[in-house]
């Protein structure tokens, strides 16, 4: 399937922003790390909402291609797992920083 075929399904691949030397500096129109985190959470919510809507369509018989739901559900599961793993690493890093002596 071509990239245009994937985009026709409603999936837009994530393109990471270009990193700058200053973490607080503007990155592709955002104002920093917090905006990147919020953008990631918004994307996660959108992926989950798409999977939920396809699940409803599959349950009611309105979905012609069941593989669309299967792909969306798998994508939502993997995206959720990645988000949880990143959160765990961030909490672990914060905890390690808090243990450092002054």
Order of alpha helices (4+ residues) and beta strands (2+ residues): alpha-alpha-alpha
